Amino acid sequence: MAEHREMSGRRMMADSLALHGIEGTVRHQFLRAQWKISSAEQRADRLARYAWNARGVRLGASAVSRAAYDLARRLRHAALDHSGPGRFAIEPTALPTDPVVQYEAAVLLLDAACTRDGGRPCAPK
């Protein structure tokens, strides 16, 4: 059930990126609320997945907070540097406590991951 929720959350965020771009998705009230009510472990897992998929891809420029951009950049670099056994993971305690900063970082990472995975950005040009 949780995995189904993750896929639908990722799909909704990717759809929003395709329709509204990074800035519109960052302001999307439903997605922000959904992010806030998820557990710290769920948010850390999603950020780890998005960072892993975005490794080696430049982050898009947008009007997100500097804290969110720095977090996304730090997580992307950590994923790129990951060489240990097992999948890349992030401890919830290693993240800022503000879920809005986490959400904005997730949007940036997912946008970069969409660019890498599909060869085309989620956001419209």
C-alpha positions as CSV (number, residue, x, y, z in Angstrom):
1,M,0.0,0.0,0.0
2,A,2.8,2.5,0.9
3,E,4.6,1.7,-2.4
4,H,1.4,2.4,-4.3
5,R,1.1,5.7,-2.4
6,E,4.7,6.5,-3.4
7,M,4.0,5.9,-7.0
8,S,0.9,7.9,-7.1
9,G,2.7,10.8,-5.2
10,R,5.6,10.7,-7.7
11,R,3.2,10.6,-10.6
12,M,1.1,13.5,-9.3
13,M,4.2,15.5,-8.7
14,A,5.6,14.7,-12.2
15,D,2.3,15.5,-13.8
16,S,2.3,18.9,-11.9
17,L,5.8,19.5,-13.1
18,A,4.7,18.8,-16.7
19,L,1.7,21.1,-16.5
20,H,2.9,23.9,-14.2
21,G,6.7,23.7,-14.0
22,I,8.8,23.9,-10.9
23,E,7.4,27.1,-9.5
24,G,3.8,26.0,-9.9
25,T,4.5,22.6,-8.4
26,V,6.3,24.2,-5.4
27,R,3.1,26.2,-4.8
28,H,0.7,23.3,-5.3
29,Q,-1.2,23.2,-2.0
30,F,-2.5,19.6,-2.2
31,L,1.0,18.2,-2.9
32,R,2.5,20.3,-0.2
33,A,-0.1,19.1,2.3
34,Q,0.4,15.5,1.2
35,W,4.1,15.9,1.8
36,K,3.6,17.5,5.2
37,I,1.4,14.7,6.5
38,S,3.8,11.9,5.4
39,S,6.2,10.6,8.0
40,A,9.8,11.7,8.3
41,E,10.9,8.3,7.1
42,Q,8.7,8.4,4.1
43,R,10.0,11.9,3.2
44,A,13.6,10.8,3.6
45,D,13.0,7.7,1.4
46,R,11.4,9.8,-1.3
47,L,14.2,12.3,-1.2
48,A,16.8,9.5,-1.5
49,R,15.0,8.0,-4.5
50,Y,14.7,11.4,-6.2
51,A,18.4,12.2,-5.4
52,W,19.5,8.8,-6.7
53,N,17.6,9.3,-10.0
54,A,18.9,12.9,-10.3
55,R,22.6,12.1,-9.7
56,G,24.8,13.6,-12.4
57,V,22.1,15.9,-13.7
58,R,22.1,19.7,-13.1
59,L,19.3,21.1,-11.0
60,G,17.0,23.6,-12.7
61,A,17.0,27.2,-11.6
62,S,13.8,28.4,-10.0
63,A,12.3,30.5,-7.2
64,V,12.6,27.9,-4.5
65,S,14.3,28.9,-1.2
66,R,18.0,28.9,-1.0
67,A,17.8,26.2,1.8
68,A,15.8,23.9,-0.5
69,Y,18.2,24.4,-3.4
70,D,21.2,23.7,-1.1
71,L,19.5,20.6,0.3
72,A,18.7,19.3,-3.2
73,R,22.3,19.9,-4.3
74,R,23.8,18.3,-1.2
75,L,21.6,15.2,-1.6
76,R,22.3,14.9,-5.3
77,H,26.0,15.0,-4.6
78,A,25.7,12.4,-1.8
79,A,23.9,10.1,-4.3
80,L,26.5,10.6,-6.9
81,D,29.3,9.8,-4.3
82,H,27.5,6.7,-3.0
83,S,29.5,3.6,-3.7
84,G,28.7,1.4,-0.7
85,P,26.7,-1.7,-0.7
86,G,22.9,-1.4,-0.8
87,R,20.8,1.3,-2.1
88,F,21.3,5.0,-1.4
89,A,19.4,6.0,1.7
90,I,19.0,9.2,3.8
91,E,18.5,9.2,7.5
92,P,15.5,11.4,8.5
93,T,17.6,13.0,11.2
94,A,20.0,14.3,8.5
95,L,17.3,16.4,6.9
96,P,16.2,19.9,7.9
97,T,13.0,19.7,10.1
98,D,11.0,22.0,7.9
99,P,8.9,19.9,5.5
100,V,8.5,22.8,3.1
101,V,12.2,22.9,2.5
102,Q,12.2,19.2,2.0
103,Y,9.3,19.4,-0.4
104,E,10.9,22.1,-2.5
105,A,14.1,20.1,-2.7
106,A,12.1,17.0,-3.7
107,V,10.5,19.0,-6.6
108,L,13.9,20.1,-7.8
109,L,15.3,16.6,-7.6
110,L,12.3,15.0,-9.4
111,D,12.4,17.6,-12.1
112,A,16.1,16.7,-12.7
113,A,15.3,13.0,-12.5
114,C,12.6,13.4,-15.1
115,T,15.1,15.1,-17.4
116,R,17.5,12.2,-17.0
117,D,15.0,9.3,-17.2
118,G,12.9,10.5,-20.1
119,G,15.3,12.6,-21.9
120,R,12.8,15.4,-21.7
121,P,12.0,17.7,-18.8
122,C,8.8,17.4,-16.7
123,A,8.5,21.2,-16.9
124,P,7.2,22.8,-20.1
125,K,9.7,24.8,-22.0
